Amino acid sequence: MPMLRMAMYSKNIQIYCAPTADDRETWLPTMRHIALEGRCFVLTACQYIKRGSFPADYPAQQGDDPNTVLMRGGSCIIDPLGRVLAAPTFDGECILTADIDLDEIPRAKYDFDVVGHYARPDVFRLSVNERRTAPVTSAVEWTEVEPFCERLSPQAKHSGIARKVER
């Protein structure tokens, strides 16, 4: 989600938290890219979980052996230049720690600042609506849909949605 990241970078994010259920090999390079792109620390968390952590009646494609690994983990901590400070582990539960120095961020931005001297606002612009909005809204009023129904083909008028709208 590049545009979301750009909005976060414009707020001078220092620590980018990325919880995930993605335990593929491609996750670490993706997180290193985000750290390098945004010149921020990245903390990503992916759970390590075995089949035995779920109720017995929970269906699992991997089988019913309680020792079967369903999610292999892969949490890591990365610095603003993409260096891995705490490498992912895939062999069990763990707690990762790393000492971070927030003063590394401005130093890292000397050669690349995605929302600073490299931003090119003369060419690119991102507009973000930060107003509070309702998470669920109603469909359009029937009166707004009725004129549209008049323009429908005869086949479309007989579809279930057209009949529902024409009521």
Phi and psi in degrees as a GROMACS rama.xvg file:
@    title "Ramachandran Plot"
@    xaxis  label "Phi"
@    yaxis  label "Psi"
@TYPE xy
-56.1327  -38.3363  PRO-2
-68.8395  -37.6621  MET-3
-62.2463  -43.4594  LEU-4
-62.6238  -41.5262  ARG-5
-59.6576  -41.3531  MET-6
-62.9517  -40.4523  ALA-7
-66.6738  -42.449  MET-8
-61.8695  -36.6877  TYR-9
-66.4596  -17.5021  SER-10
-93.4157  10.6654  LYS-11
57.7261  45.4435  ASN-12
-58.6666  137.283  ILE-13
-104.809  -36.3877  GLN-14
-126.47  114.349  ILE-15
-97.1446  115.386  TYR-16
-97.9497  128.436  CYS-17
-131.279  82.8397  ALA-18
-70.2065  147.996  PRO-19
-154.339  163.621  THR-20
-116.133  17.6  ALA-21
-96.5421  106.741  ASP-22
-107.99  21.9058  ASP-23
-76.2791  163.419  ARG-24
-61.8703  -25.0756  GLU-25
-76.2198  -11.1488  THR-26
-68.0832  -45.232  TRP-27
-59.4957  -48.8534  LEU-28
-60.5455  -33.7671  PRO-29
-64.3839  -43.6908  THR-30
-68.755  -35.7152  MET-31
-64.7507  -38.9124  ARG-32
-61.8372  -45.6988  HIS-33
-63.0437  -42.635  ILE-34
-60.6258  -45.5376  ALA-35
-68.7725  -42.3501  LEU-36
-63.0912  -46.961  GLU-37
-91.9755  -5.72442  GLY-38
49.408  55.5534  ARG-39
-139.428  162.839  CYS-40
-77.247  143.275  PHE-41
-120.846  127.209  VAL-42
-115.984  119.047  LEU-43
-123.13  137.44  THR-44
-123.007  126.389  ALA-45
-133.318  127.021  CYS-46
-71.6385  148.963  GLN-47
-105.348  120.962  TYR-48
-146.407  138.302  ILE-49
-104.388  162.022  LYS-50
-56.383  -35.2336  ARG-51
-65.2752  -12.8189  GLY-52
-79.1672  -9.54106  SER-53
-106.159  156.937  PHE-54
-59.6303  150.087  PRO-55
-59.7888  -31.0942  ALA-56
-84.8263  3.61798  ASP-57
-79.546  117.907  TYR-58
-73.3522  131.354  PRO-59
-128.028  130.799  ALA-60
-62.1664  -26.7611  GLN-61
-80.6094  -3.91845  GLN-62
108.28  -173.513  GLY-63
-108.547  1.60566  ASP-64
-64.2065  120.509  ASP-65
-62.2538  -17.3345  PRO-66
-91.5709  -1.57636  ASN-67
-68.5234  128.697  THR-68
-81.525  121.792  VAL-69
-93.8744  -38.4508  LEU-70
-129.586  127.983  MET-71
-95.6063  7.25891  ARG-72
84.6101  -151.5  GLY-73
122.666  16.7094  GLY-74
-60.0854  151.287  SER-75
-160.153  166.187  CYS-76
-128.77  131.38  ILE-77
-130.027  142.751  ILE-78
-90.0996  172.583  ASP-79
-63.7433  -11.6973  PRO-80
-105.321  14.2933  LEU-81
83.9418  6.79603  GLY-82
-79.6517  137.539  ARG-83
-81.6711  116.357  VAL-84
-87.963  -34.9708  LEU-85
-134.643  111.056  ALA-86
-74.6592  151.62  ALA-87
-66.852  145.339  PRO-88
-116.505  144.474  THR-89
-125.352  14.853  PHE-90
-115.916  14.4845  ASP-91
156.224  177.062  GLY-92
-69.2748  147.089  GLU-93
-160.422  166.157  CYS-94
-117.933  122.512  ILE-95
-93.7933  141.496  LEU-96
-137.426  155.847  THR-97
-160.244  145.123  ALA-98
-84.1994  126.738  ASP-99
-118.599  145.788  ILE-100
-118.089  106.204  ASP-101
-62.5395  -17.8216  LEU-102
-69.8568  -11.7695  ASP-103
-69.0142  -25.0552  GLU-104
-64.4013  -54.5704  ILE-105
-62.804  -33.6162  PRO-106
-64.2363  -39.0209  ARG-107
-68.3078  -26.8294  ALA-108
-81.1061  -4.0383  LYS-109
-60.5177  -38.7083  TYR-110
-96.7284  -15.7388  ASP-111
-159.575  118.815  PHE-112
-129.876  102.562  ASP-113
-59.9537  -28.3159  VAL-114
-111.857  10.0451  VAL-115
-109.698  -120.232  GLY-116
-69.039  -10.2821  HIS-117
-102.828  3.83738  TYR-118
-72.1797  -32.6294  ALA-119
55.1268  57.6774  ARG-120
-64.6651  -13.5926  PRO-121
-72.6076  -17.9377  ASP-122
-113.44  -43.5646  VAL-123
-117.298  143.771  PHE-124
-148.452  136.635  ARG-125
-116.503  126.532  LEU-126
-109.175  124.325  SER-127
-116.745  125.185  VAL-128
-85.506  110.15  ASN-129
-105.567  11.5829  GLU-130
-70.004  149.184  ARG-131
-70.5351  128.748  ARG-132
-131.144  158.216  THR-133
-71.6542  138.925  ALA-134
-71.4206  -21.3107  PRO-135
-133.386  133.084  VAL-136
-127.232  159.545  THR-137
-78.1519  161.145  SER-138
-69.0798  170.22  ALA-139
-61.249  156.573  VAL-140
-65.0898  145.582  GLU-141
-57.5374  -34.7413  TRP-142
-65.3447  -26.6908  THR-143
-77.1457  -24.7413  GLU-144
-88.2827  -30.2276  VAL-145
-54.9177  -45.7996  GLU-146
-60.7522  -33.9298  PRO-147
-63.7526  -41.0664  PHE-148
-62.9171  -30.8335  CYS-149
-65.378  -26.8338  GLU-150
-89.7504  -2.78205  ARG-151
-70.8774  151.928  LEU-152
-68.9624  160.476  SER-153
-56.728  -36.7171  PRO-154
-65.6943  -42.7344  GLN-155
-68.3798  -34.5392  ALA-156
-62.2324  -28.2214  LYS-157
-90.6568  0.0739486  HIS-158
-73.6084  162.166  SER-159
-58.425  -39.0458  GLY-160
-70.5704  -38.9196  ILE-161
-64.5594  -42.0702  ALA-162
-62.7342  -39.1152  ARG-163
-64.4468  -41.2055  LYS-164
-69.1785  -37.8259  VAL-165
-74.054  -10.9986  GLU-166
